């Protein structure tokens, strides 16, 4: 094999990969939000999810792009992981379109009749609309042309080296040979980071007579599995849902690869017999494209009924502290119809929510640093706990309960809403503090620091006041904090009017101190309503009563509440 042939192989593969990149990026840009909207709306059923994943991957020629978008939807809470898994199934099926393009167009037509004009038209469109959507379509056209120019070069290169490579030297037709060629496909995909490029390469090699059809099929199996390391690497250090989707991708690809390996001789023989019946002139590339599609379809047929168990298995893995914390500990369905249990469960869960909200507020108001990444995860936890609390109150209200409890359930919802307000304000405060300069005026800076410290202290007192059933003392402290707010606000306004402080900085500080005041107000109001709920609980479970307090599995509830 001389350097010219090697250069042709490398160049042809380069044209192919460049064409794929241009097609993928151009289609993603030209489609705009359409792809996003389709992904978010088209997963209502497993079949729709599979068809959507197949169609979009066929269009953009990149299963990675579809997988990344899917992970984004799951993390944003816009898509359930069970729906996302069906998109993963479909995206794997969508990658088989590359084989059909190579087989039906790359080997059936003269490339120069459409590839070179497509490149020319695409480049001219790009020149005249460099940044717009039409320019992106120009990239697609040019990429389409380069894709097939690469195929044409590879065809010619393999035709030139057919007689120089003796595959039979290490091919004995046994299971060991099959493993070798699966490994070759795996490594090709891993090195080129594109299963489409690997499949195009092996199809042209098989068409050139370099390897047999069974060996080429084994390489296709390896290429299909070779996308899994990319998914694993992408998920390293990512969220739990990203890891779960990556695991689903790995499980599905390994499963379909195992199916294809176990049925390889039978599938190839069956495909060849069927092709001989319908089209005696069928090509090797058509057989291989049909094989690639067949084992992916067979994998989907076998995996769809297993989707729910697979999702349950994935949800039990890669769990984070935040996910465990977001699960209600006391709101059990058995408590709904028993007033004693319902009131106590609400009180205990609201106590948990209060502790997380206080943690967020103190983190945001910290004087030595802005809040870290845990702030957003805590906010997600509170959102889920509040939603569970509202649902529990709604179920309890629909059951047969005493009038006293029925009147207090809206207060429980009000308490949870105050704490989610505290959480939102904590996130806002952290954002405002992240880019705000320190106050240059020393008296103002000292007043501001004291104001924040007093707010933190009031937050602590409001939580402690719930335990003592006397949060009224917090009301006086809140009035003092409001006096400090007015004093600090006047100071900032004077600094800005005197030219000692930029107006933009003043506006940011005014927003900040207003949110600090509101976070203290919400916390105190929550404490006052919590006292009423605690008093109601004591009505149902009076001191010295023989009625046992409820217990959670393996853990006694706090009897001081």
Secondary structure, 3 states (H helix, E strand, C coil): CCHHHHHHHHHHHHHHHHHHHHHHHHHHHHHCHHHHHHHHHCCCCHHHHHHHHHHHHHHHCCHHHHHHHHHHHHHCCCCCHHHHHHHHHHHHHHCCHHHHHHHHHHCCCCHHHCHHHHHHHHHHHHHHCCCCHHHHHHHHHHHHHHHHHHHHHHHHHHHHHHHHCCHHHHCCCCHHHHHHHHHHHHHHHHHHCCHHHHHHHHHHHHHCCCCCHHHHHHHHHHHHHCCHHHHHHHHCCCCHHHHHHHHHHHHHHHHHHHHHHHCHHHHHHHHHHHHHHHCCCCCHHHHHHHHHHHHHHHHHHHHHCCHHHHHHHHHCCCCCHHHHHCCCCCCCHHHCCCHHHHHHHHHHHHHHHHHHHHHHHHHHCCCCCCCCCHHHHHHHHHHHHHHHHHHHHHHHHHCCCCHHHHHHHHHHHHHHHHHHHHHHHHHHHHHHHHCCCCCCCHHHHHHHHHHHHHHHHHHHHHHHHHHHCCCHHHHHHHHHHHHHHHHHHHHHHHHHHCCCCCHHHHHHHHHHHHHHHHHHHHHHHHHHHHHHHHHHHHHHCCCCCCCCCCEECCEECCCCC
